[in-house]
Amino acid sequence: MSEVRSKSKRSSKPTSSSNLNSFRSQTQTLISTMARKSSLLKQTLATILVLVFVYALLNTFLSPANSSSSSSSSSSPKSISKLETTFPFPSANSASIEDGFSLENANNFPGKSALKVYLYELPRRFTHGVIEQHSIARGRRPVDDVALLRYPGHQHMAEWYLYEDLTRPDSDRAGSPVIRVSDPDEADLFHVPFFSSLSLIVNTARPAGSSAGPAQARVMYSDEENQEALVDWLEEQEYWKRNNGRDHVIVAQDPNALYRVTDKIKNSVLLVSDFGRLRSDQASLIKDVIVPYSHRINTFTGDVGVGNRKTLLFFMGARYRKEGGKIRDLLFQLLENEEDVIVRHGTQSRENRRAASQGMHTSKFCLNPAGDTPSACRLFDSIVSLCIPVIISDSIELPFEDVIDYRKIAIFVDSTSALKPGFVVSMLRGITTLRIMEYQRELKEVKHYFQYEEPNGAVNEIWRQVSQKLPLIKLMINRDKRLVKRELTEPDCSCLCTNQTGILTSL
């Protein structure tokens, strides 16, 4: 038995040793497997962390309105300023970089989200001197202080309202998407306040010395000379030469304003009514801003409804126009004998404006055919009258289309269809009262965009549109610095072709 036990003990040692070796082997295998899994887990966690970081980064830059409230307390003013320069001022109805930030309270956050604009102090001849010449041409005497002269009312007054806005105290500019800076080195853009549209309508045919009284100026005013003098002055300015005028803003709202020097200022941001007189290498939606005419009739203050709007379709304006405006006479011939339709020939005068106000305020629809160029002031008179515009202008460009869907406030009819006998009136008579009131509600909602004297109206919206051009301006400036200069027989890709063919639309 002892021998058996001894053998058993001896035989058990290798078995234990084998088990131990097996255990060690299994343990090492387990550890190796765990190590591999741990490495994989670490890689997975690292990947997740990278994705979270990228998401947070993208969310910060692509959704500043959502991220700002959580990060504003820890972000330095310098970093915020850089971010806001990258992403220009948002729409009046959208959130901004500050939580709850909007056009209404923009100046509560000075220097943030606002475009920095330097206002040139031009020689007097380009600003109040133009007002003085306009006054003299109408028989008035010169004054000692031309700054006291009132800018005369006309349909292309954007140049005055923008100048007036920048010259007001900061405390009166609450809600503006731009701030005026006194140091040009701080400026994002430079505003050139030449009253180009007023200059165009000064009585250039006035004979020298024909004024009433010895104190009157006895020289003939020349808009063309003023245009050329302005360019000569600009070309001497350091900041104009620095970027070939690309970061300058110039108002040329009248279709003929600055026509003599357009090629010399075409790099600038031009504020225009349309592109009717401009080539595609001079102006485009890429760099320029379409601005509304100044409405010349009283704003309708009543509510939506058709009870007091007995006229189906109303038009009052010049019947005979050049170029694209020839359609007016054809429309007159089709419409002047239609029941419930009023079409009258009339020019701009105080009496005619009163008649137009009455007509638009008591009509359901207002006819808006092309004039000498695709657009006309009558469209904006219609909007503030809650008179649904019927637009017959195939190549028209419209202001603020990034925030306004014009199909909700106007009816577009292509020229070919509009000239078919009975087409327009039949279409309008088929629109229900409910649909008319829907149009009117939309008009009431957006009409402030077209009112220059409204605190949050056309002026602020124009500046917002200008601010959106800044990234593209910087792109073109940097691109210019590295391009090989050469003569081109065709326009390059700096400009985007305008709407030359029009878009055929119907109800």
URQUINOR-V943471 format. One record per backbone hydrogen bond with DSSP energy under -0.5 kcal/mol. CO is the residue of the C=O (numbers start at 1). NH is the residue of the N-H. E is the energy in kcal/mol with one decimal. If there is no record, write none. Layout:
CO|NH|E + CO|NH|E
This chain:
1|5|-3.1 + 2|6|-2.8 + 3|7|-2.6 + 4|8|-2.7 + 5|9|-3.1 + 6|10|-2.5 + 7|11|-3.2 + 8|12|-1.7 + 9|13|-1.0 + 10|14|-0.8 + 11|15|-1.0 + 12|16|-2.6 + 13|17|-2.9 + 14|18|-2.9 + 15|19|-2.6 + 16|20|-2.9 + 17|21|-2.6 + 18|22|-2.7 + 19|23|-3.0 + 20|24|-3.0 + 21|25|-2.7 + 22|26|-2.7 + 23|27|-3.0 + 24|28|-3.1 + 25|29|-2.5 + 26|30|-2.8 + 27|31|-3.2 + 28|32|-3.1 + 29|33|-2.7 + 30|34|-3.1 + 31|35|-2.9 + 32|36|-2.4 + 33|37|-2.8 + 34|38|-3.4 + 35|39|-2.7 + 36|40|-2.6 + 37|41|-3.0 + 38|42|-2.9 + 39|43|-2.5 + 40|44|-2.7 + 41|45|-3.1 + 42|46|-2.8 + 43|47|-2.7 + 44|48|-2.7 + 45|49|-2.6 + 46|50|-2.4 + 47|51|-2.6 + 48|52|-2.6 + 49|53|-2.4 + 50|54|-2.8 + 51|55|-2.8 + 52|56|-2.6 + 53|57|-2.5 + 54|58|-3.0 + 55|59|-2.9 + 56|60|-2.0 + 57|61|-2.0 + 58|62|-3.3 + 59|63|-1.5 + 63|66|-0.8 + 63|67|-1.8 + 64|68|-1.8 + 67|70|-0.5 + 67|71|-1.4 + 68|72|-2.5 + 71|74|-0.9 + 71|75|-1.6 + 76|80|-2.2 + 77|81|-2.5 + 78|82|-1.9 + 79|83|-2.1 + 80|84|-2.7 + 81|85|-1.8 + 82|86|-1.4 + 83|87|-1.8 + 86|88|-0.6 + 91|94|-1.6 + 98|96|-0.7 + 98|101|-2.3 + 102|105|-1.1 + 103|106|-0.9 + 105|108|-1.8 + 106|109|-1.6 + 109|112|-2.2 + 115|117|-0.6 + 115|179|-2.9 + 116|188|-2.6 + 116|189|-2.0 + 117|119|-0.5 + 117|181|-2.4 + 118|120|-0.7 + 118|191|-2.8 + 120|122|-1.2 + 123|126|-2.1 + 124|127|-1.4 + 124|129|-2.8 + 126|195|-2.2 + 127|130|-1.2 + 127|131|-1.2 + 128|132|-2.3 + 129|133|-2.3 + 130|134|-2.4 + 131|135|-2.1 + 132|136|-2.8 + 133|137|-2.4 + 135|138|-1.0 + 135|140|-1.9 + 136|139|-2.1 + 144|146|-0.6 + 145|148|-1.7 + 146|149|-1.8 + 155|294|-2.4 + 157|160|-0.8 + 157|161|-2.1 + 158|162|-2.4 + 159|163|-1.4 + 160|164|-3.1 + 161|165|-2.0 + 162|166|-1.9 + 163|167|-1.4 + 164|168|-0.5 + 165|168|-0.9 + 169|172|-1.7 + 170|173|-1.7 + 173|176|-2.1 + 177|115|-2.3 + 179|117|-3.0 + 182|184|-0.7 + 183|186|-1.8 + 184|187|-1.0 + 189|118|-2.4 + 190|249|-3.4 + 191|120|-2.2 + 191|193|-0.7 + 192|194|-1.2 + 192|251|-0.6 + 194|196|-2.2 + 195|199|-2.3 + 196|200|-1.4 + 197|201|-0.8 + 198|201|-0.8 + 198|202|-0.5 + 199|202|-0.8 + 202|204|-1.7 + 203|206|-1.4 + 207|210|-1.6 + 211|213|-1.1 + 213|216|-1.4 + 221|223|-0.5 + 222|226|-1.7 + 223|227|-2.4 + 224|228|-2.2 + 225|229|-2.4 + 226|230|-2.3 + 227|231|-1.9 + 228|232|-2.3 + 229|233|-2.2 + 230|234|-2.7 + 231|235|-2.6 + 233|236|-1.1 + 234|237|-2.1 + 237|241|-2.2 + 238|242|-1.6 + 239|243|-0.7 + 240|245|-1.6 + 241|244|-0.6 + 243|246|-1.9 + 245|248|-1.5 + 247|190|-2.4 + 248|269|-2.9 + 249|192|-2.8 + 250|252|-0.5 + 250|271|-2.3 + 253|273|-0.9 + 254|257|-2.0 + 256|259|-1.7 + 258|261|-1.0 + 258|262|-0.5 + 259|262|-0.6 + 261|264|-1.4 + 261|265|-0.9 + 262|265|-0.9 + 262|266|-0.8 + 265|268|-1.8 + 268|270|-0.8 + 269|250|-2.6 + 270|272|-0.7 + 270|289|-2.2 + 271|252|-2.5 + 272|291|-2.7 + 275|278|-1.3 + 279|282|-1.6 + 279|283|-1.8 + 284|288|-2.1 + 289|272|-2.1 + 289|291|-0.5 + 293|295|-0.6 + 306|309|-1.2 + 308|310|-0.8 + 311|364|-2.5 + 312|365|-1.7 + 313|342|-2.9 + 314|367|-2.5 + 315|344|-2.6 + 317|346|-1.1 + 319|321|-0.6 + 322|325|-2.6 + 323|326|-1.7 + 324|327|-0.9 + 325|328|-1.8 + 326|329|-0.5 + 326|330|-1.1 + 327|331|-2.3 + 328|332|-2.5 + 329|333|-2.0 + 330|334|-1.4 + 331|335|-2.3 + 332|336|-2.5 + 335|338|-2.0 + 338|341|-1.2 + 340|312|-2.1 + 340|313|-1.4 + 341|343|-0.5 + 342|315|-2.2 + 344|317|-2.2 + 347|349|-0.6 + 349|353|-2.3 + 350|354|-1.8 + 351|355|-2.0 + 352|356|-2.5 + 353|357|-2.4 + 354|358|-2.2 + 355|359|-2.4 + 356|360|-2.8 + 357|361|-2.2 + 358|362|-0.8 + 360|363|-1.1 + 362|311|-1.9 + 364|388|-1.8 + 365|314|-1.8 + 366|390|-2.8 + 368|392|-2.0 + 372|324|-0.7 + 373|371|-2.2 + 376|379|-1.2 + 377|380|-0.8 + 377|381|-1.6 + 378|382|-2.3 + 379|383|-1.9 + 380|384|-1.8 + 381|385|-0.7 + 382|385|-0.7 + 382|387|-2.3 + 383|386|-1.5 + 384|300|-2.6 + 386|388|-0.7 + 388|366|-2.6 + 389|391|-0.7 + 389|411|-2.9 + 390|368|-2.8 + 390|392|-0.6 + 391|393|-0.5 + 391|413|-2.5 + 392|370|-1.5 + 393|396|-1.5 + 398|401|-0.6 + 400|403|-1.6 + 400|404|-1.4 + 404|406|-0.9 + 405|408|-2.0 + 406|409|-1.0 + 406|410|-1.9 + 409|389|-0.7 + 411|391|-2.8 + 414|418|-2.4 + 415|419|-1.4 + 417|420|-1.7 + 420|423|-2.1 + 422|426|-1.9 + 423|427|-2.1 + 424|428|-2.4 + 425|429|-2.4 + 426|430|-0.9 + 427|430|-0.6 + 428|431|-1.4 + 432|436|-2.2 + 433|437|-2.3 + 434|438|-1.5 + 435|439|-2.1 + 436|440|-2.3 + 437|441|-2.3 + 438|442|-1.9 + 439|443|-2.5 + 440|444|-2.6 + 441|445|-1.7 + 442|446|-1.5 + 443|447|-1.5 + 446|449|-1.9 + 447|450|-1.7 + 448|451|-1.4 + 450|295|-0.5 + 450|452|-0.7 + 451|454|-1.1 + 451|458|-1.4 + 454|457|-1.6 + 457|461|-1.9 + 458|462|-2.6 + 459|463|-2.2 + 460|464|-2.1 + 461|465|-2.3 + 462|466|-2.5 + 463|467|-2.5 + 464|468|-1.3 + 466|469|-1.7 + 467|470|-1.2 + 469|473|-2.5 + 470|474|-2.6 + 471|475|-2.0 + 472|476|-2.4 + 473|477|-2.4 + 474|478|-2.5 + 475|479|-2.5 + 476|480|-2.4 + 477|481|-1.3 + 478|482|-0.7 + 479|482|-1.0 + 479|483|-1.4 + 483|485|-0.6 + 492|495|-0.9 + 498|500|-1.8 + 503|505|-0.5 + 505|414|-0.7
